[in-house]
Amino acid sequence: MTVTSLHSFPSLPSHPSRPSRPSSAHRPADDDLSVWPASAADRPNGRLSVAGVALDGIAEQYGTPVYVLDEDEVRRRCRAYRDAFPEAEVHYAAKAFLCRALARWVEEEGLGLDVCSAGELELAVTAGFPAERILLHGNAKSPEDLRTALRLGVGRIVIDSPAEIARIAAAVPPGAEQRVMLRITPGIGAGGHAKIRTGSEGQKFGLSLRDGHAQHAVSRVLGQPRLRLTGLHCHLGSQITGVKPYLSAVRRLVGLMARTRDLYGVVLPDLDLGGGHGVAYRPGDPVLDPAALAHRVRAELIESCAGAGLPVPRLIIEPGRAVVGPAGVAVYRVLAVKATAARVFVAVDGGMSDNPRPALYGVRYAPRLIGRRSTAEPVRTTVAGRHCEAGDILAEDVALPGDVRPGDLLAVPVAGAYHLSMASSYNLVGRPPVVAVSEGTSRLLVRRETLADLRARDVGV
């Protein structure tokens, strides 16, 4: 059987009033602004603007630390995925960062959404996101997660373990049917750090192909009349910058789809390859190009399905970081500068409470001085956070002007993903606000967490 095209995904609305801007990927890789939003521009006297709004002005108006999110950059990246994968469903991975405004942008640009909790799901739906375009993930979904998903009518639930099959089936009302997918562990290790590689054997996610759990789960789901198995899902990891792991995943999952057809006479219509698409955090870092990924995956899927005698399933992908990460900038104020025999420390008013990623994964950033122009020679500097942990380091061994002083502002690009979404109130320091910028204006999306907020949660005496 020869298959030459993918199923078409119904056309979804895009936002007609916002023109596309040049991609920052079109700048040279070693350009100082190559990892910033495409709208980032140097201004006189060392100032830096994003979407026509000066970052030092944002700091003065909203305080620091503050997250700045370029709305047009988010929308442009949504469109880039829609253009690269016109036949596929593209779902934004909400765990990277979610607020009501972002849910609205993503919906207006025609993307679906995947969520990992009742909290993410309810926020999205109450913001107007259609529940039928949402997937629920999670390796250990709580009863509240499942109740909320069924109550709101979530489009699909991704089953991650055998125990979930009976739990979900029992929760579906009589006469109703819930669409589900199975998360498969294909035995492929990929990702920028061991802690974010999720497609290999021996970790908590998914159902293993190697030990037979995946095949057994297919049989069990097909035996549940209240569940409708629509396809297979996998997620290999995060910060993947090469195409080959995805091609291997296609071949292995198509193999399981063929076995499902042969054993049960069921042809599954959907194949979800997850996300994990790598972005550059510093100039020169490798990235995963959506267009190149789409071309290679499409060809592999067509070839693999032709070899197995299967119709080509509808492809689903789930970019998160690649949509919102490069659209965000964190702005901090310098509190102290300390020179030791080994290094220079520049301490800022944020840290691991608003960005735990350096401590968790050793990620490296490229901060820069903003708000004034310096002619001082650069020195190797460690940007430290304010928290009582030796590991509270935001950027290590970076070049900053030798005259950085308390009161200065530092901006950190590629701060839109897994910063605020992973933030805490460690040391009872409130989480920063999120400010959207677009076409020369700014507006508050998420307000700063205050001391009053923190006190209100403590009800004991």
N, C-alpha and C positions, 0 to 999 in steps of 0.2 A: 504494500500500500504506500503510495507516494503522497506526502502532504506538503503543500507549498505555502500555506499561509496560516497565520494565527487567527483565533476567534477575535472578533471585534468587541471592544468594551464600549458600552453606550456612551455617546458624547455627553460630557458634563459641562456645566457652565464655567466660563473663565471670566475674570474681571476685565471688562472691556476698556476701562478708562485709564489704565496705567500702562504707559509704553514701556517696552523692555529697555534696560540699560545695558551698556557694554559689560561683559563679564570681567571680573578681576582676573580670571584665568587668562585673559588676553594680554595682561601685563607680563613683562619678562619675569621669570621665576625668581630672579634675584632682586627685583624691584622692592624697595622698602615697604611699599604699600600692596604688594602682591597678595597678601593674605587678608587684607582688609576688605570691607564691602566695596563694590565697584564705585560707589558714590563718594568714597573717602578722598579728601583733597587737602593738600597743604595750603595754609593761609599765611599771610604775613605775620611776622613776630613769633613764629613757632607754633601758631595755633593750627589745629586740625579739625576739619569738619566732616560729618557724615550726613548724607542727604541734605546738605546745605545748612546744617546746624552745627555750631561750634561746640566741641566736646567740653571745653572749659566753661562755656555758658551753661551747659547741662549740669555740670558739677555745682555751679553757683546756685542754680535754680532749684535743683532737687537734692543737693547734698551728695556726699560720698560715703561708702561705695555706692555706685549706681551702675545698672546694666542698661545699655543703649541698644535698641533693636531696630535695624533698618527694614521697615515694612516692605519697601520696593525690592530689596535684595531677597527677602523671603519669597515674595511673589515671583520674582524672576527665576529663582531656583525651582519653585514648584512647576513653572512653565517649562523649564529645561527638562525636567523629568517627564512631563506629559509629552513633550516633543520627541524625546528619545524613545519612549515606550508608548506609542500611540495605541497599540492594540491591547495594552495591559491595564490592570488596575494598579494605580500607585497610591499607597497608603502612607501617610505621614506617621512616623513612630513618635507618639506623644510623650514617651518617657524622656526624650531628649529635652523637651521643655514644652509646657502647655499653659496657656491662659485663655480666657474667653476670646480676646481679640485674635490671637493666633489661630484658634479653632475656626474663627470666621474667615480669616484670610485663606486658610487651607481649603475650606469648603468652597469659597468663591472661586478658587483657582482650579476646582474640579478634582481634588484629591480625596481619597478616603482617609480613614484614621485607624490606627491600631492603638489600643490602650491596655494597661496592665492592672487596673484596679477599678473598684466601684467609684472611687473618687475621680479618677481621670474620665471615666465613662460619663458620670453624672454631670460633671462640669461641661463636657463637650455637648451633651444633649441639651442641657439647660441654656447653652449659648446658641442653640439653634442647629447644631450639627445633626444630620439625619442618622438615626440609630442604625438603619439598615446598611449604611456605608461604614460601619465600624466593626473591627475585629477585636475580640478580647483575648489577650495572651496571659501567660503566667504559669510558672512551674508549680505553684501551690495556691490555687485560687481559693479564697475564703468563701464560706457560705454566703456572706453578704455580696461578694463579687458576683457570684452566680445568680443570686436572687435579683440583683440590680440589672444584670444583663438580660435576664428573661423578662423582667418587668418592663424594661425600656424597649425591648425588641431588637437587641443587638443582631447585626447581620450574621456573624459567624463567631463561634467559640473555638479556639484552637486548643485541642486536648493535648495535655503534656504528660499525662501518666495514666496507667491502667485504672487507678482508683476513680479518676474523674468520669469515666464512661458511665458507670452506674449512677453516680451522684447527679450528673447532668440529666440523664434520662429520667430519673425519678422526680426531678424538679420540674420537668416540662409538663404542663397541664394536659389532661386527657384530650385527645383529639387534635392536639397541636404537634408541631414538628420543629425542631431546632437544627439549623444547619451547623455542621461542625467540620473541622479539619484536624488532622493528626500531625503533631510536630515530630519529625523524624530526626534522629541523630545519625547523620550519614557517615560518621567516622572521618571527618575532614577537619584538620586543625588549621585555622586561619585567623589572623587578627594581630593587632599591634602590641599586645601584651598577654601574658598567660592568663590573667584574670578576666580577659574579655574574649577568650576563644571558647565558643559555645557549641561548635559542631563536632568536636572530637569525643571519643569514648571516655568514660570515667568521670563525667561531671553531671550536674543535676538536671540538665535540660533534656527533654525529649524521650523518644522511644527508639532504642537501638536497632539498626538494621542487622548488625553482626550477630546479636544473641537471639534474634527471633521475636523480640518484644513488639517490634513494629508490625510484623505480619499478623501476630496474634491480636493486636489491637484493632487492626482492620477487620478481622473476623468478628470481634465482639461488637464493634460499632455497627456493622452491617446487620447484626442480629437484634438491634434495638429499634423497634418501630417508631419511636419518638425522635430518633436522631437520623439526620440525613448527611451522610459523608460526602462532602463536595470536593475534597482534594487533600493533598499532602503539603506540609509546610516544613521548612527548615530555616535555621538562622545560624550561620557559620561563626560569627564573631563580629568584632567591631574594628574600625580603622583598617579595613582590608583595602590594599592599594593595587592588587593584581586581579585579573579576570579568571585565571585558571581554577581557583577553588570553586567558583560558581559553575564552571563548566563540568567539573567533576560531580558536583551536587546534582546537576541536571541529569547526568547519565545514571547516577545511582537511584534517584527518585523515579525516573522514568522506568527503570527496571522494576521497582516495586509496583508501579502502576500497571505494568504489563502482567506481573504475577497476580495482581488483584483481578484483572480482567480474565486471566486464564482460570483462576480458582473459583471465582464467584460470578463471573459474567457481568461485572460492573466496570464501566469505563468512567473514571473520575475526571470531572471537567476542569479542575483548578490545580495549579502548581504555584506555590508561594516560596520564593527564594529568600525571603527576609530582606534585611538591609546590611548595615555594617560598612557602608561605603566610606572609604577614607578621605579625609580632607587634610590640607596643609595647615599646620599650626605656626610654622616658621617659613620664611622665604626659602625656596628650594626643596621643601619637603615633597615627597611623591603624593599624588592624588589619584583617585579612581574617577575616570571620566564616564559619566552616564551614557553618552552616545556610543562610546567604544564598548562598554559593557552590554548595552542593548543589542548592538550588532552581533557580537560574539555569542551571547546567550540565545538570541533568536535563531542563529544558524545551528547551534548545537541542539536546541530543542527540536527543531524541524528534523534534523538528521537522526537524532536518537528515537524520536517517535516513528519516523519512517522505518527504521530498522526493527522496531518492535511491533509494527503494524497497528499503531495507535493514532487516533486523531490528536492533533496538537492541542494541549490544554490551554486554557486562558492563564496567562502569566500574571502573578501578583508580586510586587516588590514593596519594600517598606523602608525607604530612606528617612532618617531622622536627623542625625548630626549634619548630613550633607545638605539638608534644606535650611536649618536654622543656625548651625554652628558659626559659619563665616559671616552671618548677618549680625552677630552680636559683638559688642565691645564692652569691657568692664573698665570703669574709671575709678581710680583710687587716689587718695591724698597721702602724701608722705608725712609720716609722724616723727621719724627719727632716722639719723644716719650714723652708722658706727663703723669705724675702720679698725680692723684687727690686724695682727701680723699676717694672717692667712688670706683675708678677703675684706671687701667692703660690703656691709649690710645696709640696705635701704628698707626700712620697715614702713608698711602702709596700714591704712585703717580697715583692711579686710583680711582675708586669709582663708584657712581651711574651712571655716564655717560657711563661706559663700563659694568656695571652689576647692573641694577635697581631692580633685583629680591628680594634682602633682603628688600628694601623699599616697594615693591609692595606686597609681599607675606610672608614676615617674614622668608624666607628660611635661613637655618643655614648651614655653611660650616665648614671644618676642615683644616685650613691653617697650614703650617709648615715652619719653618726656613730652608733655603737651602743655600748652598755655603760655610758653615763653620760648624764645630761641636761645640756645646756649652755644658758645664757641669753644667751650672747654673740651679737652681731649677725652675720648671715651675711656672708661676703666671697666675692668671685669667686676661685675656686681651681682650680689645675691639679693633678690627682692623677697623679703620675709614678711609673713603675716603677723598679726597682733596677738595670736593665741599662745597659750602656755604649753607649747609642744615644740620640741626641736625639729620635728618633721613638718612644721608649718612653714613651708617654703612655696612661694608662688612661681618664682623663676630663678633658676640657678645659673651662674656663670654667663650673664648677659652683659652686653656693652651698653652702658649708660654714661651720659656726660659726667665728668668728674666733679662738677659743681652742684649736683643734685642736693637739695636742701629741704628741711621740713617746710611744709606748705605747698611744695610742688605737686603737680598732678602727673600720674602715670596712667597710660591707657594700655589695655591688654586686648589685642584682637582675637578673633575666633572664640568668643566667649558666650555664644548663644546656646550651646548644647551642654548638658550635664554639669552646669554650674549651679544655677538657682534651683534646678530640679532635684539636685542632690544636696542642697544646702541644709544647714542645721542652725540651731541657736546655741551652739557650744559657747561656754563662758557667759551665757545669757546675753549674747550679742544678736540683735535683731537682724533678720535677713534684708538684703537691699531691695530697693524698688526696681521696676522695669519701666523704661521710658521708650516709647516708639518715636521714631523720626521719619519724616516723609516730606519731600518737597519744601524744605525750609522751615518746617514746623515740628514741634514736639508735643507729646501728650503722655500722660501717665497711664500705664496699663495695670501695673501691680504696685500698690503703695508699700512704703517701707514698714517693716514690722517694728513696732514701738515697744518701749518698756512697759507701757500700759497693756499691750497685747500679751506680753510674757507674764505679767502679774495676773492677768485675768484668768489664765489657765490654771494657776496654782490656787486651789480652793481649800487647802488644808491649813490648819493652825496648830 
